[in-house]
Amino acid sequence: MLTLNLLPEQYKREYALEIKMRFAVYVFISLTVISAVFIALLFSVYLYLKIQVNSMEGSLVNQRTDANARPMLSLEQDIKFLNAKIGVVAKARSAVSPVAPALEKTALLIKPGAYLKSVSLDGNTNTVNIAGFAVTRNLVLDLKKDLGSSGFIKPDSIQDPIQNILKDKKIDFTFTFQLNNDNVGQK
C-alpha cells in the first residue's frame, strides 16, 4: 500500500512531531506500568518477609520465656548430665579387660594331681600370678608347656622360678605371665 502525504511542509513537521510525541508517551506509560508491577512485587515480598520475621521473633521470645521452655531447658541439662555419666561408664567399661575366660582356661590347664592355691591379677598390665601345688615335677612341666601353647597367654612372658623343678615330689609352684588381650575372650 502506498501512502501519500499531501500536507504542506509545516504540517508535515507537526505531524511527524506528534507521532514522535505519541511514541514517547507510549514508551513512558509502558515503563511506568512495568515499574509499578515490579514495585508491587517487591512490596509483597517485603511484607511477606516482614510477617515471617516478626512471627519468628515472637516465637523465639515465647520459647525463651514460656513456662514450657523451663522444663525443656531442665530436660536438656539432665540429658547433658546423663551423657557425662554415660561417658564415664563407657570409658571405665572400655578399660576393663575380660579376665574371667582367661582364669577359667588357666584352671582347665591344671591336671589331676595338681591344684591352684592363689591367683592374682594386675588389671593395668594384665599380669597374672598363680601359685599352686603339684604332686610331681612332670605335672609342673606339663603345666608350663600347656601355658606356653595356649593362645590366651603371651608365650614369651611366662616366668617360672627354678624352685618349681628342684624337687621331684610335692612341689609348690608359681608362675607369672601376661594375658594376650586379643585372645582372652575367645573360646
ABEGO torsion letter per residue (X at the ends): XBBBBABBAAAAAAAAAAAAAAAAAAAAAAAAAAAAAAAAAAAAAAAAAAAAAAAAAAAAAAAAABAAAAAAAAAAAAAAAAAAAAAAAAAAAAABBBAAAAAAAAAAABBBGBBBABBBBBAAAGBBBBBBBBABAAAAAAAAAAAAABAABBAAABBBBAAAAABABGBBBBBBBBBBAAAAABX
